[in-house]
Amino acid sequence: VAGENFDQSPLRRTFKSKVLAHYPQNIEWNPFDQDAVNMLCMPKGLSFRTQADNREPQLHSFIITREDGSRTYGFVLTFYEEVTSKQICTAMQTLYQMHNAEQYSSVCASSSCSMDSLASSIDEGDATSLAKLQRYNSYDISRDTLYVSKCICLITPLPFMQACKKFLIQLYKAVTSQQPPPLPLESYIHNILYEVPLPPPGRSLKFYGVYEPIICQRPGPNELPLSDYPLREVFELLGLENLVQVFTCVLLEMQILLYSQ
């Protein structure tokens, strides 16, 4: 478990994540920082869901700024895949049994139950409070399907957000589709890593994703820097008044800190 918040039910806890694979193994100008990328890809840690929970894929981005001021940009698609390991499913059910027993114990303690009556009621399996907890807050290995979070990430020297987003969505569809794509998945990954060049300043580049072509454009030397993030989302997230206030702070050269989940 990533944190110490054991009051949360097991499916609401976060667990320690790790990098499963990265390609290429090493780039001289951009060494792979495993801990930083792991933390930024899954800032809340590994999470579990069941078929009753929302499992829609989520996209987010991050920036790694080095000591010399250089930046690299990460674009992440997080999705959920079914847990096939019987051992992990059994462990989750055990965690739930322990959690519900602890919850019932605290309920009993607050109503001055003795430990003997608690033990006997749990052994007999007729404790109504425990049954309620298990009904509304449970994982049953024979009834529920367990899913775990996983993510795929592209790290780029420039913030080509829309192009990376489209490629990741197409790759995700190829991974989850019952009908396999025309070529093996490795060929699409190899193409974007080794064969798609950085577009020259002032030029556009068209390359092929898994299913559809993708276009990215790089500003010229005399143009404003690349800003590929949709302004509509800024308005939706901050609202008009907050955005005007942030813009005013920028013009007044004030320090600005945005804090969110």
Solvent accessible surface area in square Angstrom, and as a share of the most:
residue,aa,sasa,rsa
1,V,76,0.44
2,A,61,0.47
3,G,33,0.32
4,E,148,0.66
5,N,84,0.43
6,F,94,0.39
7,D,117,0.61
8,Q,78,0.35
9,S,14,0.09
10,P,0,0.00
11,L,10,0.05
12,R,126,0.46
13,R,15,0.06
14,T,46,0.27
15,F,27,0.11
16,K,170,0.72
17,S,14,0.09
18,K,148,0.63
19,V,35,0.20
20,L,125,0.62
21,A,63,0.49
22,H,42,0.19
23,Y,138,0.52
24,P,36,0.23
25,Q,123,0.54
26,N,107,0.55
27,I,55,0.28
28,E,169,0.76
29,W,152,0.53
30,N,19,0.10
31,P,73,0.46
32,F,61,0.25
33,D,73,0.38
34,Q,94,0.42
35,D,117,0.60
36,A,23,0.18
37,V,10,0.05
38,N,34,0.17
39,M,124,0.55
40,L,49,0.24
41,C,9,0.05
42,M,23,0.10
43,P,93,0.59
44,K,127,0.54
45,G,16,0.16
46,L,41,0.20
47,S,18,0.11
48,F,16,0.07
49,R,61,0.22
50,T,9,0.06
51,Q,86,0.38
52,A,92,0.71
53,D,32,0.17
54,N,104,0.53
55,R,78,0.28
56,E,112,0.50
57,P,46,0.29
58,Q,108,0.48
59,L,65,0.32
60,H,64,0.29
61,S,39,0.25
62,F,17,0.07
63,I,79,0.40
64,I,27,0.14
65,T,79,0.46
66,R,70,0.26
67,E,188,0.84
68,D,118,0.61
69,G,48,0.46
70,S,51,0.33
71,R,127,0.46
72,T,3,0.02
73,Y,28,0.11
74,G,0,0.00
75,F,6,0.02
76,V,0,0.00
77,L,2,0.01
78,T,25,0.15
79,F,10,0.04
80,Y,40,0.15
81,E,65,0.29
82,E,98,0.44
83,V,15,0.09
84,T,129,0.75
85,S,42,0.27
86,K,150,0.64
87,Q,149,0.66
88,I,80,0.41
89,C,17,0.10
90,T,68,0.39
91,A,52,0.41
92,M,6,0.03
93,Q,44,0.20
94,T,61,0.36
95,L,47,0.23
96,Y,7,0.03
97,Q,99,0.44
98,M,107,0.48
99,H,6,0.03
100,N,3,0.02
101,A,35,0.27
102,E,99,0.44
103,Q,56,0.25
104,Y,20,0.08
105,S,35,0.23
106,S,63,0.41
107,V,71,0.41
108,C,10,0.06
109,A,73,0.56
110,S,95,0.61
111,S,72,0.47
112,S,103,0.66
113,C,57,0.34
114,S,65,0.42
115,M,138,0.62
116,D,117,0.61
117,S,51,0.33
118,L,12,0.06
119,A,51,0.39
120,S,49,0.32
121,S,21,0.14
122,I,59,0.30
123,D,121,0.63
124,E,119,0.53
125,G,62,0.60
126,D,92,0.48
127,A,10,0.08
128,T,105,0.61
129,S,40,0.26
130,L,17,0.08
131,A,44,0.34
132,K,122,0.52
133,L,43,0.21
134,Q,75,0.33
135,R,151,0.55
136,Y,170,0.65
137,N,40,0.21
138,S,31,0.20
139,Y,8,0.03
140,D,47,0.24
141,I,55,0.28
142,S,102,0.66
143,R,150,0.55
144,D,20,0.10
145,T,44,0.26
146,L,3,0.01
147,Y,35,0.13
148,V,25,0.14
149,S,7,0.05
150,K,67,0.29
151,C,34,0.20
152,I,45,0.23
153,C,42,0.25
154,L,22,0.11
155,I,56,0.28
156,T,20,0.12
157,P,52,0.33
158,L,43,0.21
159,P,12,0.07
160,F,14,0.06
161,M,26,0.11
162,Q,57,0.25
163,A,5,0.04
164,C,7,0.04
165,K,60,0.25
166,K,101,0.43
167,F,3,0.01
168,L,2,0.01
169,I,53,0.27
170,Q,17,0.07
171,L,13,0.06
172,Y,42,0.16
173,K,111,0.47
174,A,6,0.05
175,V,74,0.42
176,T,75,0.44
177,S,49,0.32
178,Q,187,0.83
179,Q,137,0.61
180,P,95,0.60
181,P,19,0.12
182,P,114,0.71
183,L,101,0.50
184,P,90,0.57
185,L,56,0.28
186,E,124,0.56
187,S,42,0.27
188,Y,20,0.07
189,I,56,0.28
190,H,90,0.40
191,N,38,0.20
192,I,29,0.15
193,L,62,0.31
194,Y,121,0.46
195,E,106,0.48
196,V,33,0.19
197,P,85,0.54
198,L,83,0.41
199,P,3,0.02
200,P,74,0.46
201,P,70,0.44
202,G,40,0.39
203,R,152,0.55
204,S,66,0.43
205,L,34,0.17
206,K,117,0.49
207,F,19,0.08
208,Y,140,0.53
209,G,6,0.06
210,V,10,0.05
211,Y,102,0.39
212,E,107,0.48
213,P,65,0.41
214,I,1,0.01
215,I,110,0.56
216,C,13,0.08
217,Q,119,0.53
218,R,60,0.22
219,P,33,0.21
220,G,12,0.11
221,P,123,0.77
222,N,155,0.80
223,E,110,0.49
224,L,155,0.77
225,P,114,0.72
226,L,39,0.19
227,S,94,0.61
228,D,35,0.18
229,Y,82,0.31
230,P,42,0.27
231,L,129,0.64
232,R,183,0.67
233,E,73,0.33
234,V,46,0.27
235,F,90,0.37
236,E,117,0.53
237,L,147,0.73
238,L,50,0.25
239,G,29,0.28
240,L,120,0.60
241,E,151,0.68
242,N,81,0.41
243,L,32,0.16
244,V,86,0.50
245,Q,116,0.52
246,V,37,0.21
247,F,125,0.52
248,T,60,0.35
249,C,26,0.16
250,V,83,0.47
251,L,119,0.59
252,L,119,0.59
253,E,159,0.71
254,M,110,0.49
255,Q,186,0.83
256,I,71,0.36
257,L,159,0.79
258,L,119,0.59
259,Y,203,0.77
260,S,98,0.63
261,Q,193,0.86
